[in-house]
Structures are given as structure tokens and as C-alpha cells.
Amino acid sequence: MLCTLLLFTAAPAWSQVEHHFIDVTEQVGLSADLIGPRIARCCFVDLNADGQPDAVLDRTRVFLNLPVEIDEANPLPDGSLVVGRMFVEVMQTGLPDLGRAGGVTAFADINNDGLADAIVARYVDANNPKWNDDGGRTAWYPGNGDGTFGAARHIAAATAASASSIAVGDVDRDGRVDLWLGNWYLSYGGSYEGFDNDLLIQAGWESGNEKDPIFWSWLRSPIPSDGCVFTEAEDAAGRPTYGSMIAQLDGSGWPELLELNYGRRWNRCLTYQPEELLPAAPWGDVAPAIGFDGDAIRHGRYPEWLKERAKTDARFDRPDELPFRANGNTFDCSVSDIDNDGDFDIFVSEIAHGWAGESSDRSRFLINQLSDTGAMNFEYDPRRSVDRIPPAPDDPTTPFNWNQGDLFAELADMDLDGRVDLLLSSGDYPDNQRLRYYHGEPDGTFVDVTSAVGLDHDGSQQISLADINGDGALDILVGQTFNRYSAEQRAGRQPQLRVFLNQPPAHRHSLLLRLHGNPDGEEEGTASNRDGLGAIVRVTIDGQVMSRQVIGVGGHAGKQRDFVAHFGLGPNKHVETVKIIWPDSSATEQTFETVAAGSYVVEQGSDVLTPLD
């Protein structure tokens, strides 16, 4: 159900205001000439605890975000803007060179010392006889606070598996972040079965070895697929997971575990159900009941034109798929409150192809009905479609192939009008796959304004958001590859990572909060992880409430963004209240009144908002 979003309706419509992005890649020191071409994986994260987002490229290359003198050291070519920041590479980081060995990295404060650590989940393809085992296994690397890291601390509880994703959050609300690792196929091409995913709960130091990170221990929590045998009827065993996320969705205060699956398999949503399930396995999959496992089209039929072609080319002779293979290739998702009703909605990004037929799921918004019905349930409204499919021919036997390579997605208020927008990063196919910006409209729909705001980036890959220059607007870091491009499409070009500086309308303001939890919680039930992951922040303006959740790390291939809660305020220069629900076992609440627009650090338990320099 679409609703009218009333926030800041007195402001001009989007098309009447100036909003654009500027490519500042060269100005901030990240041009292809300096860092090399073809960077697919990238993220923003504060590695040196200065409150500024640094960058990690190609999973393990670290670039610190450092100030430069405002003396035309890095102006745009026309001299119209000086960024004032430069990304400088740290040459000896202590992180492994993953090369082509495979693996996923993410960054968060594992040991609550105020410094970002590295998590490296290794891709172990042991069932592939051609795989070369370099001995690397899943581990975490303590951060030193200068872009370098200490020696690997092996996580013995992690399965030696084909790791494809990392989510970080405090699942048991004990003040320590946990890991939700997504694993892929047992043997790609040889079986439909995937490895079980890994829910790794931090147990802290082993007794007698306090403060020595070598003895930091983890426990693997049982999940519903453990011990199940794959069958086509139930598909109850491990599935090929490409994305994982930890997020609060049902209003209980306990987070859900999202499992995003490839191979047109059902997605999962695991909820904590200690009173209904055995204590040894307190997680249950509710995805089929809440509309998260896949869309409603499940017949598995291939299109008529493909069947016609199969009459003369046996390669296309495919039987229609069973229900377990009539869903999506879900790569990524993003969580936010897109309709400002207080609960959290999801956008899922899918790879889909014309040849796969209509039962292959497409990228879509899933709107949570919790605030209306009191129960978590997700619905899709076709008026929010982001499909780019050309018109089908009248004759169903005429070949009609297309691709939507939607690899990554982020929900955020990019133009500071108080409504959430969508950044959709599409690549890996040659038919106009690119970074797209869908603007959230007052009627609840989303309009593609990519060209109008100056974003021109095809072959788009991983994206990350952060405010790199301190103006309160979220900027974009995005990778690029030319996978499956023709020689003609590649001619004279090389794929290049880009940094797009956000230039919202000058009369609009924002509120950006970097939360620091207190892991030592003086009272029982008040310990929160230092990064504030899992916190919910609600801001009130003119009696209307906007809600954000600090997720940080989660989605496909180690996707992460800066760990902040960010709100566009439109023309408003202050908010009436800011309410923070900390991610501790008591869901401790903290409220600030009459807060001016700006960027702040919030320490749990402190009544002071410290401006972020």
C-alpha cells in the first residue's frame, strides 16, 4: 500500500531544485593512474578512529582519509570546488593478499577497544579438484588504529566453506558483535546443495587468558539447516548464499538474520524463538510466512521463445523448474524506513534474465506491515517497480532476452528532503547495466533521476556511502568492471573506481550521528557494542518521525557503509527530539531535545552531543 509522505511537503518538487553529484575521484587521489584499474570491491570505514571515513579497495588495500590544506591542492579542473581531503594508501597493512584465492573482508570493532578490526572470511572450495589451497582460513585481525592490523586470530568455529558474505551485529545483545557468514555451493555445477551458513557468537577471552587476543573465542550457533539432507521437495539443507544481514524487523528488540540466496532459491529470515524451539537451536525460518522467501510467481516455466529455440539447439532444452528453483538470484539488500511509519522495510536486489522466465524474481521493495497490523509481514506494490525491461514482442516465440544485473543496493536520503532514496548498482552484463539513482517521491513511488543528477557509471559494482568532506551529505564510493563487455564496448576504456561527491540543494540540512556504545555497561543489561551496530534512532520534526537503523556491515560480498545514522531535514535547522534505542539487552533509551542540524558523536549514557570535526 502506497502512502503520501508528508515530510517537508512545502519544499519544491525534486525537479525544481538543484541536486547533483561531482566525480572527484582524481581530486581525492583514487584515479586509475594511481591505484590501478578494475576495482570491484570497495568500502568506507573509519580505520584510525578520527571520525572520518577511510577507504578499503579490492578487499585489503587501505587508504586513509587525510586533510589537505585548502590552497588549491585538489580543486576540480574548473576551480569551482576544493574537496579538502585526500586518500593516501597504507603500504604495509598486515592484511593477506587474497588475489584470486577468493574471500570476503569486512571491518568492525570486534574487541570493543575503539578501533576497527578486519574480518576475512576465506573461500574454501575443497570439493573442486582444481582449487589451490593456500592454507588461509577465516580469521579476524586486530586493528592498530593507523590502517594496519595485527596477526590473524583464526576463528576455529567457522566452517571451511565457500564464504561469500559477512554481516556484523550483536545477535545476543551482550555488548559484543557477532558474525553471520554466508556460504555458497558445496560444489558449483555438481550439486544444488550449499554449505550451511555460520552464525558465530563471540564468547570473549578464554578463562585465564584475559586481554590476550590470541585466546579470543567464538561459538557456532546451531541454525535450522544444520544436519538437513537436501531434497528438491523441501530444500531444507544449506543453500547457495550470496548475501547476509543482521537487522531488527519484527519489533521484538532481537535482530533477524537475513539469508539472501542464489540459484533461484528461496531466501530465509531467521528469527530468535527460544520459547518455541529447542534451546539448542532457537532460530526458526519465518521467510515463507512473511513474504520474504520469494515473489508470488512460482510456476518455474521457461518462456515460449526459449522452448522454440530448443527445437533446433539442444543447449536451450530445459524442463520447467520445480518450486525450489523458481525464485531469485538475490545478491544484496538494504534496510530502512522508506514510508516513515516507524517500522523497517527492505529492498532486495536480484540478477534476472529474460530467458529465465517470469518466475525468476526481480529487484523489488518489500514494505513491512508491522506498524499497520502489529505483525512483521512484507508486501510488494508494483507501483514501486524499478524494472527496466523493454516491451515484449507480440509473438511469444520471438526471442526476447534481457538482463537486470542488480548486484548492490543502498537506501539513504541523498538529497536531504526527508525521504529515503534508492541507489541501485548494476553490472556484469553488457546491456546498459549501471549505477542508478531512484528518488523517493511524496506519493511513495521512486523515479529514476540518474542522468539528471550527473551519475554516469556503467558496469557498476560494490557501493559504499559516507560523508567524506563533512558537509552532512552522503557521498558515493563505487567500483567498476567490464564483465561480459564486447571488445567494441571496452575499446579505449578501462574500468575505474569512482568517488562521487554529493551536492544537495544548499537550503537543506541534515543530522548525522556516530554512535559509541558502552561495552562495559555499569548496570546489568546496558552493555552495547562500541560501534553501536543495531541501534535504532528516531528523529521528530513537527510531530513527524523518521527512523534509521545502524547496520553498517551486511549484504553481498562484505558490503558496508560508514557506521552512522543519517537524516535529511529539508529546510529545518533543528529537530525536536532524537531518541536512541541502544542495542543492549534492555533496549536502553536515550533522548535529546532541540538538536541543531549537524554531525555529532554520541556516547552511550552521556547527555552531551559532541560535534564531529
C-alpha positions as CSV (number, residue, x, y, z in Angstrom):
1,M,0.0,0.0,0.0
2,L,1.4,3.4,-1.1
3,C,1.1,6.3,1.3
4,T,1.7,10.0,0.9
5,L,4.8,11.1,2.7
6,L,4.1,14.5,4.3
7,L,7.6,15.4,5.5
8,F,8.6,18.8,4.2
9,T,5.9,19.0,1.5
10,A,6.3,22.8,1.4
11,A,9.7,22.3,-0.2
12,P,9.9,22.4,-4.0
13,A,9.4,19.2,-6.0
14,W,12.6,17.4,-6.9
15,S,12.7,18.6,-10.5
16,Q,12.7,22.2,-9.3
17,V,15.7,22.1,-7.1
18,E,19.4,21.7,-7.9
19,H,20.9,18.4,-6.8
20,H,23.9,16.8,-8.5
21,F,27.0,14.7,-8.0
22,I,30.6,15.6,-8.9
23,D,33.2,13.0,-9.9
24,V,36.1,13.8,-7.6
25,T,38.0,10.6,-8.0
26,E,41.1,12.2,-9.2
27,Q,41.0,15.1,-6.8
28,V,40.9,12.7,-3.8
29,G,43.8,10.6,-5.0
30,L,42.0,7.5,-6.2
31,S,42.3,7.7,-10.0
32,A,43.1,4.6,-12.0
33,D,46.5,6.0,-12.9
34,L,47.4,5.9,-9.1
35,I,45.6,2.9,-7.8
36,G,45.2,0.7,-11.0
37,P,42.0,-0.3,-12.9
38,R,39.2,-2.7,-12.2
39,I,38.4,-2.3,-8.6
40,A,35.2,-4.2,-7.9
41,R,35.1,-4.3,-4.1
42,C,35.3,-1.1,-2.0
43,C,34.0,0.3,1.2
44,F,34.2,3.2,3.6
45,V,35.2,2.6,7.2
46,D,36.9,4.7,9.9
47,L,40.1,2.8,10.5
48,N,42.1,5.3,12.5
49,A,39.3,6.5,14.9
50,D,39.4,10.1,13.8
51,G,35.7,10.2,12.9
52,Q,36.4,10.4,9.2
53,P,35.7,7.6,6.7
54,D,38.7,5.9,5.2
55,A,38.5,3.6,2.2
56,V,39.4,-0.1,1.6
57,L,39.7,-1.2,-2.0
58,D,39.9,-4.6,-3.5
59,R,39.2,-6.1,-0.1
60,T,42.6,-5.4,1.6
61,R,44.1,-2.2,0.2
62,V,43.8,0.6,2.8
63,F,43.6,4.3,2.1
64,L,43.4,6.8,4.9
65,N,41.2,9.9,4.5
66,L,43.6,12.8,5.4
67,P,43.1,16.5,5.3
68,V,44.9,18.7,2.9
69,E,45.5,22.4,3.1
70,I,42.7,24.4,1.4
71,D,45.2,26.0,-1.0
72,E,44.1,24.6,-4.3
73,A,45.8,21.3,-3.6
74,N,43.0,19.3,-5.0
75,P,40.5,21.6,-6.8
76,L,38.2,20.5,-9.6
77,P,39.5,21.3,-13.1
78,D,37.4,24.4,-13.3
79,G,38.5,25.6,-9.8
80,S,34.9,25.5,-8.6
81,L,35.4,23.2,-5.6
82,V,38.2,22.2,-3.3
83,V,37.5,18.9,-1.6
84,G,39.9,19.3,1.2
85,R,40.5,15.6,1.7
86,M,42.9,13.1,0.1
87,F,43.0,9.3,0.3
88,V,46.6,8.1,0.9
89,E,47.5,4.4,0.7
90,V,49.0,2.5,3.6
91,M,51.6,0.2,2.0
92,Q,52.1,-2.4,4.7
93,T,48.7,-3.2,6.3
94,G,49.2,-6.7,7.7
95,L,46.2,-8.0,5.8
96,P,46.5,-11.1,3.5
97,D,46.8,-10.7,-0.3
98,L,43.7,-12.5,-1.3
99,G,44.5,-12.3,-5.0
100,R,42.4,-14.8,-6.9
101,A,42.1,-17.1,-3.9
102,G,38.7,-15.8,-3.0
103,G,37.3,-14.5,0.2
104,V,35.4,-11.6,1.7
105,T,36.5,-8.9,4.1
106,A,34.7,-6.6,6.4
107,F,35.7,-4.1,9.1
108,A,34.2,-3.5,12.6
109,D,35.3,-3.3,16.2
110,I,35.4,-6.9,17.3
111,N,37.1,-6.4,20.7
112,N,35.5,-3.1,21.7
113,D,38.8,-1.2,22.0
114,G,37.5,1.7,19.9
115,L,39.5,0.6,16.8
116,A,38.2,-1.1,13.6
117,D,39.4,-4.7,13.2
118,A,39.3,-6.7,10.0
119,I,37.3,-9.9,9.4
120,V,38.5,-12.1,6.5
121,A,36.2,-15.0,5.6
122,R,38.1,-17.3,3.2
123,Y,36.6,-19.0,0.2
124,V,37.5,-22.7,0.7
125,D,36.5,-24.7,-2.4
126,A,37.7,-28.0,-1.1
127,N,35.3,-30.1,-3.4
128,N,36.8,-28.6,-6.5
129,P,39.9,-30.6,-7.6
130,K,41.3,-27.6,-9.4
131,W,41.2,-25.4,-6.3
132,N,44.6,-24.4,-4.9
133,D,44.6,-24.4,-1.1
134,D,46.9,-21.6,0.2
135,G,46.1,-22.6,3.8
136,G,44.1,-19.4,4.5
137,R,41.1,-19.8,6.7
138,T,38.5,-17.4,8.3
139,A,40.1,-15.1,10.9
140,W,40.0,-11.6,12.4
141,Y,42.9,-9.2,12.5
142,P,43.1,-6.6,15.4
143,G,43.2,-3.1,14.2
144,N,46.2,-0.9,15.3
145,G,44.3,2.4,14.6
146,D,46.6,3.6,11.8
147,G,45.3,1.5,8.9
148,T,47.4,-1.5,9.8
149,F,46.5,-4.8,11.5
150,G,47.9,-7.3,13.9
151,A,48.4,-11.0,13.3
152,A,45.5,-13.2,12.2
153,R,43.3,-14.7,15.0
154,H,41.9,-17.9,13.5
155,I,38.2,-18.4,14.1
156,A,38.1,-22.2,14.6
157,A,34.3,-22.3,14.8
158,A,33.9,-21.1,11.2
159,T,33.2,-23.8,8.7
160,A,35.9,-24.3,6.0
161,A,33.4,-23.3,3.2
162,S,32.9,-21.1,0.1
163,A,32.3,-17.9,2.1
164,S,30.6,-15.2,0.1
165,S,29.2,-12.6,2.6
166,I,29.7,-11.2,6.0
167,A,27.2,-9.5,8.3
168,V,28.2,-8.0,11.7
169,G,25.9,-7.3,14.6
170,D,25.2,-8.1,18.2
171,V,22.9,-11.0,17.9
172,D,22.6,-11.9,21.6
173,R,22.8,-8.3,22.8
174,D,25.7,-8.9,25.2
175,G,27.8,-5.9,24.1
176,R,30.0,-7.9,21.7
177,V,29.4,-8.1,17.9
178,D,28.8,-11.5,16.3
179,L,29.3,-12.7,12.7
180,W,26.7,-14.1,10.3
181,L,28.7,-15.6,7.4
182,G,27.0,-16.6,4.1
183,N,28.4,-19.7,2.3
184,W,27.9,-20.7,-1.3
185,Y,27.6,-24.1,-3.1
186,L,29.2,-27.3,-1.8
187,S,30.3,-27.9,-5.4
188,Y,29.3,-25.4,-8.0
189,G,27.9,-27.2,-11.1
190,G,28.0,-30.5,-9.3
191,S,25.2,-30.2,-6.8
192,Y,22.3,-27.9,-5.9
193,E,23.3,-28.1,-2.2
194,G,25.1,-25.3,-0.4
195,F,27.2,-25.2,2.7
196,D,25.4,-24.3,5.9
197,N,25.9,-20.7,6.9
198,D,27.8,-19.8,10.0
199,L,26.3,-17.8,13.0
200,L,29.4,-17.1,15.1
201,I,28.8,-15.8,18.6
202,Q,31.6,-14.0,20.4
203,A,32.5,-15.6,23.6
204,G,35.3,-13.3,24.6
205,W,38.5,-14.3,26.2
206,E,39.1,-17.9,27.3
207,S,39.2,-18.1,31.1
208,G,42.7,-17.3,32.4
209,N,43.8,-15.6,29.2
210,E,42.0,-12.2,29.6
211,K,43.2,-9.4,27.3
212,D,45.2,-11.7,25.1
213,P,43.6,-11.6,21.6
214,I,45.2,-14.9,20.7
215,F,42.7,-16.6,23.1
216,W,39.6,-14.8,21.9
217,S,37.0,-17.5,21.4
218,W,33.9,-17.9,19.2
219,L,31.0,-20.4,19.3
220,R,29.0,-21.5,16.3
221,S,25.2,-21.3,17.0
222,P,23.0,-24.0,15.5
223,I,20.7,-22.9,12.7
224,P,17.7,-24.6,11.1
225,S,19.6,-26.1,8.1
226,D,22.2,-27.9,10.2
227,G,22.0,-31.6,9.7
228,C,19.4,-31.5,7.0
229,V,19.6,-33.6,3.8
230,F,18.9,-31.8,0.5
231,T,15.7,-32.8,-1.3
232,E,14.1,-31.0,-4.1
233,A,10.7,-31.0,-2.3
234,E,11.8,-29.2,0.8
235,D,15.2,-27.7,0.1
236,A,15.9,-27.7,3.8
237,A,19.7,-28.0,3.8
238,G,22.2,-25.3,3.0
239,R,21.5,-23.0,0.1
240,P,24.0,-21.0,-2.0
241,T,24.0,-17.8,-0.1
242,Y,25.3,-14.6,-1.7
243,G,24.3,-12.1,0.9
244,S,23.7,-12.0,4.7
245,M,22.4,-9.3,7.0
246,I,21.6,-8.7,10.7
247,A,18.6,-6.3,11.2
248,Q,15.7,-5.6,13.5
249,L,12.5,-6.1,11.6
250,D,9.8,-7.6,13.9
251,G,9.8,-5.1,16.7
252,S,10.8,-7.6,19.4
253,G,14.2,-6.0,20.1
254,W,16.0,-9.1,18.9
255,P,17.5,-9.0,15.4
256,E,16.6,-11.1,12.4
257,L,19.2,-13.0,10.3
258,L,18.6,-12.5,6.6
259,E,19.9,-15.1,4.2
260,L,20.0,-14.0,0.5
261,N,20.2,-16.9,-1.9
262,Y,21.4,-17.5,-5.4
263,G,20.4,-20.1,-8.0
264,R,16.7,-19.0,-7.9
265,R,16.4,-20.5,-4.4
266,W,14.2,-19.3,-1.5
267,N,15.6,-16.7,0.8
268,R,15.5,-17.2,4.6
269,C,14.7,-14.9,7.5
270,L,15.7,-16.4,10.8
271,T,14.1,-15.2,14.0
272,Y,15.0,-15.8,17.6
273,Q,12.3,-18.1,19.1
274,P,13.7,-19.5,22.4
275,E,10.2,-20.3,23.8
276,E,9.0,-22.2,20.7
277,L,12.1,-24.1,19.6
278,L,14.7,-26.3,21.4
279,P,17.2,-24.3,23.5
280,A,20.0,-25.9,21.4
281,A,18.5,-24.4,18.2
282,P,16.5,-21.3,19.0
283,W,16.3,-19.9,15.4
284,G,13.3,-20.5,13.1
285,D,12.9,-19.6,9.4
286,V,9.8,-17.4,9.0
287,A,10.5,-16.2,5.4
288,P,7.7,-18.2,3.8
289,A,5.2,-16.8,6.3
290,I,6.2,-13.2,6.0
291,G,6.7,-12.9,2.2
292,F,10.5,-12.7,2.2
293,D,11.4,-16.1,0.6
294,G,10.5,-15.0,-2.9
295,D,7.8,-13.4,-5.0
296,A,4.4,-14.9,-5.8
297,I,5.2,-16.3,-9.2
298,R,6.5,-19.9,-8.7
299,H,5.4,-21.9,-11.7
300,G,9.0,-22.2,-13.0
301,R,8.1,-22.1,-16.6
302,Y,10.6,-21.0,-19.2
303,P,9.4,-18.6,-22.0
304,E,7.9,-19.9,-25.2
305,W,10.7,-18.4,-27.3
306,L,13.3,-20.3,-25.4
307,K,11.4,-23.6,-25.9
308,E,11.0,-22.7,-29.6
309,R,14.8,-22.2,-29.9
310,A,15.4,-25.5,-28.1
311,K,13.8,-27.4,-31.0
312,T,16.9,-26.6,-33.1
313,D,19.5,-26.1,-30.3
314,A,19.6,-28.7,-27.5
315,R,21.5,-26.3,-25.2
316,F,18.3,-24.5,-24.6
317,D,16.2,-27.6,-23.9
318,R,15.3,-27.1,-20.3
319,P,12.5,-28.7,-18.3
320,D,10.4,-26.2,-16.3
321,E,11.8,-25.7,-12.8
322,L,10.4,-27.1,-9.6
323,P,9.2,-24.6,-6.9
324,F,12.6,-24.6,-5.1
325,R,14.2,-23.3,-8.3
326,A,11.6,-20.8,-9.2
327,N,12.7,-17.8,-7.1
328,G,15.5,-15.3,-7.2
329,N,19.2,-14.8,-7.6
330,T,19.3,-12.5,-4.6
331,F,22.6,-10.7,-4.2
332,D,22.0,-7.9,-1.8
333,C,19.5,-5.9,0.2
334,S,19.2,-2.7,2.1
335,V,17.0,-1.9,5.2
336,S,15.4,1.5,6.1
337,D,12.0,3.0,6.9
338,I,11.1,4.2,3.4
339,D,7.5,5.2,4.3
340,N,8.2,6.8,7.7
341,D,5.8,4.6,9.5
342,G,8.2,3.6,12.2
343,D,9.0,0.0,11.0
344,F,11.8,-1.1,8.7
345,D,11.4,-2.1,5.1
346,I,13.7,-3.9,2.7
347,F,14.9,-3.5,-0.8
348,V,16.2,-6.8,-2.4
349,S,18.5,-6.7,-5.5
350,E,18.3,-9.5,-7.9
351,I,20.0,-10.7,-11.1
352,A,17.3,-11.7,-13.6
353,H,17.3,-12.6,-17.3
354,G,14.7,-12.8,-20.0
355,W,15.5,-16.4,-20.8
356,A,14.7,-17.5,-17.2
357,G,11.1,-16.6,-17.5
358,E,8.7,-14.6,-15.2
359,S,9.2,-16.8,-12.2
360,S,12.8,-15.5,-11.8
361,D,12.4,-12.8,-9.2
362,R,13.2,-9.2,-9.9
363,S,14.6,-6.5,-7.6
364,R,11.8,-5.0,-5.5
365,F,10.8,-3.0,-2.4
366,L,9.3,-5.1,0.4
367,I,7.2,-2.9,2.7
368,N,6.8,-4.0,6.3
369,Q,3.3,-4.1,7.6
370,L,4.3,-4.2,11.2
371,S,3.1,-0.7,12.1
372,D,-0.3,-1.4,10.5
373,T,-1.0,-4.9,11.6
374,G,1.3,-5.5,14.6
375,A,3.0,-8.4,12.8
376,M,6.0,-8.4,10.6
377,N,4.9,-9.1,7.0
378,F,6.3,-7.8,3.7
379,E,4.3,-6.7,0.7
380,Y,5.2,-5.7,-2.8
381,D,3.4,-2.9,-4.7
382,P,4.1,-2.9,-8.5
383,R,3.8,0.9,-8.5
384,R,7.2,0.9,-6.8
385,S,8.8,-1.2,-9.6
386,V,12.3,-0.4,-10.7
387,D,12.3,-2.8,-13.7
388,R,14.0,-1.6,-16.9
389,I,12.6,-4.3,-19.2
390,P,11.9,-3.3,-22.8
391,P,8.5,-4.0,-24.3
392,A,7.9,-7.7,-25.2
393,P,7.3,-8.6,-28.8
394,D,3.7,-9.5,-29.8
395,D,4.8,-13.0,-30.9
396,P,5.8,-15.0,-27.7
397,T,8.0,-17.2,-29.8
398,T,10.2,-14.2,-30.9
399,P,13.5,-14.2,-28.9
400,F,13.2,-11.7,-26.1
401,N,16.3,-11.7,-23.9
402,W,17.3,-9.0,-21.4
403,N,19.4,-8.7,-18.2
404,Q,19.0,-6.9,-15.0
405,G,22.3,-7.3,-13.1
406,D,21.3,-5.7,-9.9
407,L,24.3,-6.5,-7.6
408,F,24.1,-4.0,-4.8
409,A,21.6,-1.6,-3.3
410,E,21.6,1.2,-0.7
411,L,18.7,3.1,0.8
412,A,19.5,6.6,2.1
413,D,18.3,10.2,1.9
414,M,20.7,11.5,-0.7
415,D,19.1,14.9,-1.4
416,L,18.2,15.7,2.2
417,D,14.4,16.1,1.6
418,G,13.4,13.8,4.4
419,R,12.5,10.9,2.1
420,V,14.7,7.8,1.5
421,D,16.1,7.3,-2.0
422,L,17.5,4.2,-3.7
423,L,20.9,3.7,-5.2
424,L,20.9,0.6,-7.3
425,S,24.3,-0.7,-8.6
426,S,24.0,-2.9,-11.7
427,G,26.8,-4.6,-13.6
428,D,28.2,-7.9,-15.1
429,Y,26.2,-7.7,-18.3
430,P,26.7,-5.5,-21.5
431,D,23.2,-4.1,-21.9
432,N,23.3,-0.7,-20.1
433,Q,23.9,-2.0,-16.5
434,R,24.9,1.0,-14.4
435,L,24.6,2.9,-11.1
436,R,21.1,4.3,-10.9
437,Y,19.5,6.8,-8.5
438,Y,15.8,6.4,-7.8
439,H,14.4,9.4,-6.0
440,G,11.8,8.9,-3.3
441,E,8.7,10.9,-4.2
442,P,6.0,12.4,-1.9
443,D,3.5,9.8,-3.2
444,G,5.7,6.9,-2.1
445,T,6.9,5.9,-5.6
446,F,10.5,6.1,-6.9
447,V,11.6,7.9,-10.0
448,D,14.9,7.3,-12.0
449,V,16.8,10.6,-12.0
450,T,20.2,9.2,-12.7
451,S,21.1,11.3,-15.7
452,A,19.6,14.5,-14.2
453,V,21.9,14.3,-11.1
454,G,25.1,13.7,-13.2
455,L,25.7,10.0,-12.3
456,D,27.3,8.2,-15.3
457,H,28.8,4.9,-14.3
458,D,28.2,1.7,-16.2
459,G,29.5,-1.7,-15.2
460,S,28.8,-0.7,-11.6
461,Q,29.9,-2.9,-8.7
462,Q,30.1,-2.6,-4.9
463,I,28.9,0.7,-3.4
464,S,29.5,2.4,-0.1
465,L,28.2,5.6,1.5
466,A,29.8,8.1,3.8
467,D,30.2,11.9,4.2
468,I,33.9,12.3,3.2
469,N,34.1,16.1,3.3
470,G,32.0,17.0,6.4
471,D,29.1,18.8,4.7
472,G,26.4,16.4,6.1
473,A,25.6,14.8,2.7
474,L,26.4,11.1,2.0
475,D,28.9,10.6,-0.8
476,I,29.4,7.5,-3.0
477,L,32.3,5.2,-3.5
478,V,31.7,2.7,-6.3
479,G,33.6,0.0,-8.1
480,Q,33.6,-0.9,-11.8
481,T,34.2,-3.8,-14.1
482,F,33.5,-4.5,-17.7
483,N,32.5,-8.2,-17.2
484,R,30.9,-9.7,-20.4
485,Y,31.5,-6.5,-22.4
486,S,32.3,-6.8,-26.1
487,A,35.7,-5.7,-27.5
488,E,33.9,-2.7,-29.0
489,Q,32.4,-1.7,-25.6
490,R,35.9,-2.0,-24.0
491,A,37.8,-0.1,-26.7
492,G,39.7,2.9,-25.4
493,R,38.4,2.4,-21.8
494,Q,39.5,0.8,-18.6
495,P,37.2,0.2,-15.6
496,Q,37.7,2.7,-12.8
497,L,36.6,3.1,-9.3
498,R,34.9,6.4,-8.7
499,V,34.1,8.8,-5.9
500,F,31.0,10.9,-6.4
501,L,30.7,14.0,-4.1
502,N,27.1,14.7,-3.2
503,Q,25.9,18.3,-3.8
504,P,22.4,18.6,-2.3
505,P,20.3,21.7,-2.5
506,A,22.0,24.5,-0.5
507,H,18.9,25.3,1.6
508,R,18.6,21.8,3.0
509,H,20.1,20.4,6.2
510,S,21.0,17.1,7.8
511,L,21.6,15.3,11.0
512,L,24.4,12.7,11.2
513,L,25.1,10.7,14.3
514,R,28.1,8.5,15.0
515,L,27.2,6.3,18.0
516,H,29.6,4.9,20.5
517,G,28.1,2.2,22.7
518,N,29.4,1.4,26.2
519,P,30.5,-2.3,26.2
520,D,31.2,-2.1,29.9
521,G,27.6,-1.2,30.8
522,E,27.7,-0.2,34.5
523,E,24.2,-1.7,35.1
524,E,23.0,-5.2,34.1
525,G,21.6,-5.2,30.5
526,T,23.2,-1.9,29.4
527,A,26.3,-3.2,27.6
528,S,26.3,-2.1,23.9
529,N,28.9,-2.8,21.2
530,R,31.3,0.1,20.7
531,D,30.2,0.6,17.0
532,G,26.6,1.0,18.0
533,L,25.6,-1.6,15.4
534,G,21.9,-2.5,15.7
535,A,20.9,0.8,17.3
536,I,17.7,2.4,16.2
537,V,17.5,6.2,16.0
538,R,14.2,8.1,15.7
539,V,14.1,11.9,14.9
540,T,11.0,14.0,15.4
541,I,10.3,17.1,13.3
542,D,6.9,18.9,13.5
543,G,5.4,15.9,15.2
544,Q,6.5,13.5,12.4
545,V,9.0,10.8,13.0
546,M,11.9,9.4,10.8
547,S,13.6,6.2,11.8
548,R,17.0,4.8,10.9
549,Q,18.9,1.6,12.0
550,V,22.7,1.4,12.2
551,I,23.5,-1.7,10.3
552,G,26.9,-0.9,8.8
553,V,28.1,-4.3,7.6
554,G,25.8,-6.7,5.7
555,G,24.7,-7.7,2.2
556,H,26.7,-9.1,-0.7
557,A,30.4,-9.6,-0.7
558,G,31.2,-7.7,2.5
559,K,29.2,-4.6,1.6
560,Q,29.4,-1.9,4.2
561,R,28.9,1.8,4.7
562,D,30.0,4.3,7.3
563,F,28.5,3.5,10.8
564,V,26.3,6.5,11.1
565,A,22.6,7.3,11.5
566,H,21.8,9.9,8.8
567,F,18.7,12.1,8.3
568,G,17.8,14.7,5.7
569,L,16.0,17.5,7.4
570,G,14.8,19.5,4.4
571,P,14.8,23.3,5.3
572,N,14.7,22.6,9.0
573,K,17.7,23.7,11.0
574,H,16.9,21.6,14.1
575,V,14.9,18.6,15.2
576,E,12.5,18.5,18.2
577,T,13.8,15.2,19.6
578,V,16.3,12.5,18.9
579,K,15.6,9.1,20.6
580,I,18.3,6.4,20.5
581,I,17.4,2.8,21.3
582,W,20.8,1.2,22.1
583,P,21.5,-2.4,21.1
584,D,21.8,-3.8,24.6
585,S,19.6,-6.5,26.2
586,S,17.5,-3.8,27.9
587,A,17.0,-1.7,24.8
588,T,18.1,1.3,26.8
589,E,16.6,4.5,25.5
590,Q,18.3,7.9,25.5
591,T,16.5,11.1,24.3
592,F,17.9,14.5,23.3
593,E,15.7,17.6,22.8
594,T,16.0,20.5,20.4
595,V,19.1,19.3,18.5
596,A,20.6,21.6,15.8
597,A,21.4,20.2,12.4
598,G,24.9,19.0,12.1
599,S,27.2,16.0,12.6
600,Y,27.8,14.6,16.1
601,V,29.3,11.8,18.2
602,V,27.0,10.3,20.8
603,E,28.5,8.4,23.7
604,Q,26.0,6.0,25.4
605,G,24.9,7.4,28.7
606,S,26.3,10.9,28.1
607,D,23.9,13.8,27.9
608,V,26.3,15.7,25.5
609,L,26.3,15.6,21.7
610,T,29.9,16.3,20.6
611,P,30.3,18.0,17.2
612,L,32.1,15.8,14.8
613,D,35.1,17.7,13.5
